[in-house]
Amino acid sequence: MFESVNSVAIVGAGSAGWLTALVLSAYCPFLKIRLVRPRENNPIGVGESTQPDLPQRVLAAGIDLGDFYVACDATMKCGIFYRDWNVVGDHYWHPFTAMADTGSYTAAHHYQQMILEDPRRYSHADYYARVHTSYETCVKRNLIAPEAATALHVDAAKLTQHLERCLTKVEVVESDRVEAVAEGGRVTGLRLDDGKTMTADLYVDCTGFARAVLGKIAQPKSLPYEANVNRAVVASIPYVDPALENHPYTKAQAHEYGWTWSIPLRSRIGGGYVYHSDFCSAEQAETNFRAYWGEDRLRDVEVKRISFDRETLRASWVGNVVAIGLSAGFVEPLEATGLNWTISCADLLSRFLCGRYFDGDARDKYNALMLGYIHDVQDFVDAHYLLSSRRDSEFWRYQTSRKYPERLLHRLALYAAEMPTAVNRVKSFAWAFNEVSWIDILNGYGFKFARVQVTPEDRARAQHALTQIASAARRGVDPQTFSPIQAGTPGARLSGSV
Ligand SMILES: Cc1cc2nc3c(=O)[nH]c(=O)nc-3n(C[C@H](O)[C@H](O)[C@H](O)COP(=O)(O)OP(=O)(O)OC[C@H]3O[C@@H](n4cnc5c(N)ncnc54)[C@H](O)[C@@H]3O)c2cc1C
């Protein structure tokens, strides 16, 4: 059925509702956008580690990034630092880098080949320092590396409040009760608590796990996926030593029965302990979480429990309803893909809506493209568990011996033989992780690549890139004062993570 579209109703006012409004405002200015927000608004309150697409979309919508930064209690995020994922005591680094756009055989690829050629001079342990200038700046010195500072940590509640203030053309409709009226597999309107019915050409379900709009017209198929974790305990942690704890990266530390995240904001740290309910109770998780941060520090802190074992939809656009955000699905917090997934959905939707119509073909294409993205996220996240050498608990013994999707096993075998490259990695649009991201993570597990055929020109170029990285200035910026700090000068914060 062909339908023209000039108006959209977004239901739900969590991050997904407001980010969808942000993207559609920027890319589909012709749309009349209304957002239904319950007066008793109850967003999930997590989702604070983001990817570079967030500031990009903020700018695209004409919002001042400086104001956004201050209003959202933001800090710069240069990457994710992993501790204890392969072996207790080790670490690895997954920074934002422009290297993936520099060819198929990058400095990262070359360094891995050099480990094979000359293991006495080259090692997995030295990889990050030799390939990413941000490693020394961020991880060793706890400073912002400008070349990697492309994303933000944001306060989830302040993010939605600021977007509501800035997106003045989005009409906010308040209603505590929203009932989607359905007929013939389509939504015909939203009945609000004042008795009125609101209509739109397209409805976007951003009601989180409630899936209150899409659920009215369909029971869409879910994707088969075995989640590694399905619960979290979360809290806002007060700083004890901001100079040390306000690091320019998200920290993901593995534990016997799950992992903790630390997301430093300007005024507090967002913290969570993620686990699987088959291996750990909520009480135990909270005990572990409190022990990790210190009983004293968390004495007066409220710890919230979140369960996220909802399935992901195979097709999130059905009829005239698109589910975006947690209503479409979720993998887990690792690698901070939730908001990126939301923005990717809204981006893709905007591309279809620009023609001011949609039909069954548009839906099919949208759903197929988003499926590629979701598989990419699932594979990337799963690799963190599957490849671990940890066997110190039931949790790790299970995660490292269980059955994983054939797709992932095939992918790892291909990458072992050829290395992940711009040629062989899955390039669905939207896509999640590039080939250098894959190498960064695989290196953390001492992944064995085979020797690959490289042209003399590619080899010389990659060798030159490694030499340039070795001599490049390590420019650092203090995360608190934003003052530039040169390598080795007094005042440099040398007490980083390792
Ligand atoms: C433990 C955990 C950690 C996470 N960490 C990260 C991270 O670090 N980085 C990242 O990018 N993502 C992360 N995510 C994902 C991220 O939190 C979500 O993608 C994001 O918050 C979007 O949520 P949402 O808006 O879809 O849902 P919600 O925040 O739940 O919002 C739903 C909205 O719908 C409204 N609503 C509900 N029912 C109805 C109804 N019947 N009628 C009308 N309105 C209704 C609610 O009031 C609310 O406004 C995390 C998720 C979890 C579970």
The ligand as a MOL file (V3000), in Angstrom:
LIG
                    3D

  0  0  0     0  0            999 V3000
M  V30 BEGIN CTAB
M  V30 COUNTS 53 58 0 0 0
M  V30 BEGIN ATOM
M  V30 1 C 21.4770 -1.6940 31.4430 0
M  V30 2 C 21.5260 -0.8940 30.1880 0
M  V30 3 C 22.6440 -0.1050 29.9050 0
M  V30 4 C 22.7060 0.6160 28.7110 0
M  V30 5 N 23.8300 1.3500 28.4220 0
M  V30 6 C 23.9060 1.9760 27.2310 0
M  V30 7 C 25.0470 2.7550 26.8890 0
M  V30 8 O 25.9820 2.9280 27.6640 0
M  V30 9 N 25.0690 3.3500 25.6850 0
M  V30 10 C 24.0430 3.2490 24.7960 0
M  V30 11 O 24.1290 3.7910 23.7000 0
M  V30 12 N 22.9280 2.5560 25.1160 0
M  V30 13 C 22.8400 1.9310 26.2930 0
M  V30 14 N 21.7030 1.2630 26.6260 0
M  V30 15 C 20.5370 1.3640 25.7500 0
M  V30 16 C 19.8380 2.6900 26.0070 0
M  V30 17 O 19.5710 2.8390 27.3730 0
M  V30 18 C 18.5530 2.7560 25.2180 0
M  V30 19 O 18.8420 2.4890 23.8720 0
M  V30 20 C 17.9730 4.1320 25.2890 0
M  V30 21 O 17.8850 4.5760 26.5850 0
M  V30 22 C 16.6330 4.2020 24.6060 0
M  V30 23 O 15.6060 3.8570 25.4640 0
M  V30 24 P 14.1240 4.0630 24.9610 0
M  V30 25 O 13.8630 5.4870 24.7750 0
M  V30 26 O 13.8790 3.1400 23.8390 0
M  V30 27 O 13.2770 3.4860 26.1740 0
M  V30 28 P 12.8830 4.1990 27.5850 0
M  V30 29 O 13.9830 5.0010 28.1360 0
M  V30 30 O 12.3510 3.0860 28.4200 0
M  V30 31 O 11.7270 5.1760 27.2070 0
M  V30 32 C 10.4360 4.7300 26.9440 0
M  V30 33 C 9.4860 5.9080 26.9720 0
M  V30 34 O 8.1930 5.4440 26.6320 0
M  V30 35 C 7.2620 5.8740 27.6090 0
M  V30 36 N 6.2000 4.8730 27.6500 0
M  V30 37 C 6.2940 3.6100 28.0970 0
M  V30 38 N 5.0880 2.9840 27.9450 0
M  V30 39 C 4.2700 3.8740 27.3720 0
M  V30 40 C 2.9070 3.8310 26.9670 0
M  V30 41 N 2.1570 2.7560 27.1290 0
M  V30 42 N 2.4070 4.9310 26.3870 0
M  V30 43 C 3.1410 6.0570 26.2280 0
M  V30 44 N 4.4220 6.1460 26.5970 0
M  V30 45 C 4.9710 5.0720 27.1720 0
M  V30 46 C 8.0710 6.0080 28.8840 0
M  V30 47 O 7.4730 6.8880 29.8140 0
M  V30 48 C 9.3570 6.5930 28.3100 0
M  V30 49 O 9.2070 7.9760 28.0630 0
M  V30 50 C 21.6200 0.5610 27.8150 0
M  V30 51 C 20.4940 -0.1960 28.1160 0
M  V30 52 C 20.4480 -0.9240 29.2830 0
M  V30 53 C 19.2140 -1.7500 29.5650 0
M  V30 END ATOM
M  V30 BEGIN BOND
M  V30 1 1 1 2
M  V30 2 1 2 3
M  V30 3 2 2 52
M  V30 4 2 3 4
M  V30 5 1 4 5
M  V30 6 1 4 50
M  V30 7 2 5 6
M  V30 8 1 6 7
M  V30 9 1 6 13
M  V30 10 2 7 8
M  V30 11 1 7 9
M  V30 12 1 9 10
M  V30 13 2 10 11
M  V30 14 1 10 12
M  V30 15 2 12 13
M  V30 16 1 13 14
M  V30 17 1 14 15
M  V30 18 1 14 50
M  V30 19 1 15 16
M  V30 20 1 16 17
M  V30 21 1 16 18
M  V30 22 1 18 19
M  V30 23 1 18 20
M  V30 24 1 20 21
M  V30 25 1 20 22
M  V30 26 1 22 23
M  V30 27 1 23 24
M  V30 28 2 24 25
M  V30 29 1 24 26
M  V30 30 1 24 27
M  V30 31 1 27 28
M  V30 32 2 28 29
M  V30 33 1 28 30
M  V30 34 1 28 31
M  V30 35 1 31 32
M  V30 36 1 32 33
M  V30 37 1 33 34
M  V30 38 1 33 48
M  V30 39 1 34 35
M  V30 40 1 35 36
M  V30 41 1 35 46
M  V30 42 1 36 37
M  V30 43 1 36 45
M  V30 44 2 37 38
M  V30 45 1 38 39
M  V30 46 1 39 40
M  V30 47 2 39 45
M  V30 48 1 40 41
M  V30 49 2 40 42
M  V30 50 1 42 43
M  V30 51 2 43 44
M  V30 52 1 44 45
M  V30 53 1 46 47
M  V30 54 1 46 48
M  V30 55 1 48 49
M  V30 56 2 50 51
M  V30 57 1 51 52
M  V30 58 1 52 53
M  V30 END BOND
M  V30 END CTAB
M  END
